Amino acid sequence: MSKFLPFLRSAGARHVAAALIVASTLIAGPSVASVWTEQGDAGQTQATAQQTYSNGPAASLDSIGGSFGSMFDVDLYLIHIVNPGAFSATTVGGTLMDTQLFLFSLGGAGIYMNDDDPLYAMDANSFLLSTLVAGSVLGPVAEGFYLLGISLNGNDPTNGAPSNDLLFASGLSTEIRGPNGSISPAVLGGFTGTTNFDEQGAYTIKLTGVSAVPEPASGLLAALASGLCVLVSRKGSRKAAATKAA
């Protein structure tokens, strides 16, 4: 890796960075659907959230599979929402535990959450499970990177010490709830560390409107390949110009 550092520090590195996403997509080929499986234990802070990525093109991310090792476990995942209007996330049909789902901005600001699926009263299969519905007025409005969180019922996000105010507005468990507008700071600082059920086990979060991110290593190789091609092309052009002038 060290032998590439002089190139990365050069002026051409800016052009390489700009071409990164396009180059990695062209090299990898057509996109395919993907499933992310939790690696180790996903973190519960902005800095330790687990990135979801694919070994190739920026594929549509259809689901995330993970597990809770304790009743106080919380998992955060970095996702790329490519179609905000179609974005949804649900644990319906994906676990037997009493879950909660949260969507945060990349910086940790609360966007919306759900404890119990709004249709649970009419669907016994979704009882105590969670859904961030597509098309909600509280949902994401722009394409970009977000943090998707999952916890057990009652283990709610807060803005951290010293106030530990709840990050989302209060309401019925079946409601889609937006951020608590009366607190400051209004970004994720921790979780309450309490829950109503002593549960552990696996879960699957089904997704729509989400894309996986190309694996970082693949993106770096694409960037280097693109940069080297640019350098070779420029050298060839200069050589041809010099020959013509002579």
RAJOQUI-V39851 format. One record per residue. N is the residue number from 1. PHI is phi in whole degrees, -180 to 180 (* if undefined). PSI is psi in degrees with one decimal (none if undefined). Layout:
# RAJOQUI-V39851
n=N phi=PHI psi=PSI
n=N phi=PHI psi=PSI
This chain:
# RAJOQUI-V39851
n=1 phi=* psi=-36.0
n=2 phi=-62 psi=-29.0
n=3 phi=-69 psi=-16.6
n=4 phi=-90 psi=-11.6
n=5 phi=-61 psi=-41.0
n=6 phi=-59 psi=-38.3
n=7 phi=-65 psi=-42.8
n=8 phi=-67 psi=-24.3
n=9 phi=-86 psi=-9.2
n=10 phi=-74 psi=169.3
n=11 phi=-63 psi=-30.3
n=12 phi=-69 psi=-12.3
n=13 phi=-61 psi=-30.4
n=14 phi=-64 psi=-39.5
n=15 phi=-70 psi=-35.7
n=16 phi=-63 psi=-44.9
n=17 phi=-62 psi=-39.3
n=18 phi=-66 psi=-31.4
n=19 phi=-91 psi=-2.4
n=20 phi=-53 psi=-55.3
n=21 phi=-66 psi=-44.3
n=22 phi=-63 psi=-45.8
n=23 phi=-64 psi=-44.6
n=24 phi=-65 psi=-33.5
n=25 phi=-70 psi=-42.3
n=26 phi=-66 psi=-39.7
n=27 phi=-68 psi=-38.5
n=28 phi=-75 psi=-29.2
n=29 phi=100 psi=-165.5
n=30 phi=-66 psi=148.6
n=31 phi=-79 psi=153.9
n=32 phi=-136 psi=162.6
n=33 phi=-70 psi=148.8
n=34 phi=-139 psi=160.1
n=35 phi=-126 psi=131.5
n=36 phi=-102 psi=132.4
n=37 phi=-111 psi=128.8
n=38 phi=-51 psi=131.7
n=39 phi=-101 psi=112.3
n=40 phi=67 psi=-128.3
n=41 phi=-123 psi=115.3
n=42 phi=-61 psi=143.6
n=43 phi=-77 psi=177.0
n=44 phi=-127 psi=24.9
n=45 phi=-130 psi=167.2
n=46 phi=-59 psi=-37.9
n=47 phi=-76 psi=-24.3
n=48 phi=-111 psi=7.8
n=49 phi=-59 psi=143.5
n=50 phi=-87 psi=125.8
n=51 phi=-76 psi=134.5
n=52 phi=-95 psi=124.1
n=53 phi=-142 psi=167.2
n=54 phi=-122 psi=152.5
n=55 phi=-85 psi=67.1
n=56 phi=154 psi=-136.5
n=57 phi=-69 psi=164.7
n=58 phi=-72 psi=82.9
n=59 phi=-78 psi=161.0
n=60 phi=-68 psi=133.3
n=61 phi=-97 psi=109.4
n=62 phi=-88 psi=-27.1
n=63 phi=-163 psi=160.0
n=64 phi=-124 psi=129.0
n=65 phi=-112 psi=130.0
n=66 phi=-150 psi=-166.4
n=67 phi=-156 psi=157.3
n=68 phi=-104 psi=124.8
n=69 phi=-88 psi=-13.8
n=70 phi=-153 psi=168.4
n=71 phi=-68 psi=-17.3
n=72 phi=-102 psi=7.0
n=73 phi=-69 psi=142.5
n=74 phi=-135 psi=136.3
n=75 phi=-121 psi=130.4
n=76 phi=-116 psi=137.7
n=77 phi=-127 psi=138.3
n=78 phi=-86 psi=120.2
n=79 phi=-125 psi=162.2
n=80 phi=-115 psi=108.9
n=81 phi=-85 psi=117.0
n=82 phi=-101 psi=-19.4
n=83 phi=-135 psi=88.1
n=84 phi=-56 psi=-39.4
n=85 phi=-67 psi=-25.8
n=86 phi=-99 psi=-1.3
n=87 phi=-65 psi=133.5
n=88 phi=-152 psi=156.5
n=89 phi=-145 psi=135.9
n=90 phi=-150 psi=147.4
n=91 phi=-104 psi=4.1
n=92 phi=-62 psi=124.8
n=93 phi=80 psi=5.1
n=94 phi=-117 psi=-2.0
n=95 phi=-170 psi=167.7
n=96 phi=-109 psi=0.8
n=97 phi=-86 psi=160.4
n=98 phi=-88 psi=98.1
n=99 phi=-100 psi=169.2
n=100 phi=-136 psi=145.4
n=101 phi=-122 psi=142.5
n=102 phi=-136 psi=144.3
n=103 phi=-119 psi=129.7
n=104 phi=-123 psi=156.1
n=105 phi=-70 psi=169.7
n=106 phi=-61 psi=-28.7
n=107 phi=-85 psi=-6.0
n=108 phi=103 psi=5.3
n=109 phi=-73 psi=137.1
n=110 phi=-70 psi=137.8
n=111 phi=-110 psi=-63.1
n=112 phi=-159 psi=163.7
n=113 phi=-147 psi=164.0
n=114 phi=-150 psi=139.2
n=115 phi=-95 psi=-63.7
n=116 phi=-114 psi=130.9
n=117 phi=-46 psi=129.9
n=118 phi=-57 psi=-23.2
n=119 phi=-100 psi=12.9
n=120 phi=-62 psi=-31.1
n=121 phi=-66 psi=-24.1
n=122 phi=-103 psi=-1.8
n=123 phi=-140 psi=105.5
n=124 phi=-62 psi=-23.8
n=125 phi=-74 psi=-16.3
n=126 phi=-108 psi=11.1
n=127 phi=-59 psi=124.8
n=128 phi=71 psi=4.5
n=129 phi=-97 psi=171.9
n=130 phi=-125 psi=146.9
n=131 phi=-145 psi=125.7
n=132 phi=-93 psi=105.4
n=133 phi=-76 psi=150.7
n=134 phi=-76 psi=146.9
n=135 phi=79 psi=7.0
n=136 phi=-68 psi=142.8
n=137 phi=-66 psi=-16.5
n=138 phi=-93 psi=-8.3
n=139 phi=-74 psi=-178.4
n=140 phi=-65 psi=146.2
n=141 phi=-115 psi=-9.8
n=142 phi=-134 psi=146.9
n=143 phi=-65 psi=145.3
n=144 phi=157 psi=-169.9
n=145 phi=-93 psi=138.1
n=146 phi=-139 psi=167.3
n=147 phi=-109 psi=126.1
n=148 phi=-107 psi=124.0
n=149 phi=-117 psi=150.0
n=150 phi=-138 psi=136.7
n=151 phi=-147 psi=173.9
n=152 phi=-83 psi=155.7
n=153 phi=-50 psi=129.0
n=154 phi=98 psi=-20.5
n=155 phi=-91 psi=86.2
n=156 phi=-98 psi=148.1
n=157 phi=-72 psi=144.2
n=158 phi=-130 psi=174.3
n=159 phi=-90 psi=8.4
n=160 phi=86 psi=178.5
n=161 phi=-68 psi=150.4
n=162 phi=-90 psi=-16.1
n=163 phi=-84 psi=-33.3
n=164 phi=51 psi=45.0
n=165 phi=-76 psi=144.8
n=166 phi=-64 psi=134.0
n=167 phi=-76 psi=-25.6
n=168 phi=-112 psi=154.4
n=169 phi=-64 psi=151.8
n=170 phi=-79 psi=161.8
n=171 phi=167 psi=-173.6
n=172 phi=-67 psi=150.4
n=173 phi=-64 psi=-23.7
n=174 phi=-89 psi=-3.2
n=175 phi=-82 psi=150.2
n=176 phi=-86 psi=117.2
n=177 phi=-113 psi=139.4
n=178 phi=-94 psi=-171.8
n=179 phi=-69 psi=154.8
n=180 phi=-78 psi=109.2
n=181 phi=-81 psi=2.0
n=182 phi=-108 psi=13.0
n=183 phi=-117 psi=158.3
n=184 phi=-152 psi=129.5
n=185 phi=-71 psi=155.5
n=186 phi=-108 psi=46.3
n=187 phi=-130 psi=158.5
n=188 phi=-61 psi=126.2
n=189 phi=-128 psi=-3.0
n=190 phi=158 psi=-170.8
n=191 phi=-131 psi=157.3
n=192 phi=-65 psi=-25.6
n=193 phi=73 psi=21.6
n=194 phi=-125 psi=152.3
n=195 phi=-153 psi=158.2
n=196 phi=-92 psi=-9.5
n=197 phi=-138 psi=138.2
n=198 phi=-90 psi=87.0
n=199 phi=-125 psi=148.4
n=200 phi=-141 psi=155.0
n=201 phi=147 psi=-171.9
n=202 phi=-91 psi=156.8
n=203 phi=-145 psi=157.3
n=204 phi=-130 psi=129.7
n=205 phi=-105 psi=115.0
n=206 phi=-86 psi=139.7
n=207 phi=-129 psi=152.0
n=208 phi=-136 psi=152.8
n=209 phi=75 psi=16.9
n=210 phi=-121 psi=143.9
n=211 phi=-121 psi=142.9
n=212 phi=-76 psi=157.6
n=213 phi=-99 psi=135.3
n=214 phi=-54 psi=142.5
n=215 phi=-55 psi=134.3
n=216 phi=-53 psi=-41.4
n=217 phi=-63 psi=-41.1
n=218 phi=-65 psi=-40.1
n=219 phi=-64 psi=-38.8
n=220 phi=-65 psi=-43.9
n=221 phi=-62 psi=-40.6
n=222 phi=-63 psi=-40.5
n=223 phi=-64 psi=-44.4
n=224 phi=-64 psi=-42.7
n=225 phi=-61 psi=-43.4
n=226 phi=-63 psi=-44.2
n=227 phi=-65 psi=-41.5
n=228 phi=-65 psi=-39.3
n=229 phi=-61 psi=-41.1
n=230 phi=-63 psi=-43.6
n=231 phi=-64 psi=-44.3
n=232 phi=-62 psi=-42.9
n=233 phi=-62 psi=-43.0
n=234 phi=-67 psi=-39.6
n=235 phi=-64 psi=-40.8
n=236 phi=-63 psi=-40.0
n=237 phi=-66 psi=-41.6
n=238 phi=-66 psi=-39.6
n=239 phi=-64 psi=-44.0
n=240 phi=-63 psi=-40.8
n=241 phi=-65 psi=-39.6
n=242 phi=-67 psi=-40.3
n=243 phi=-64 psi=-42.4
n=244 phi=-64 psi=-40.2
n=245 phi=-67 psi=-36.3
n=246 phi=-68 psi=none
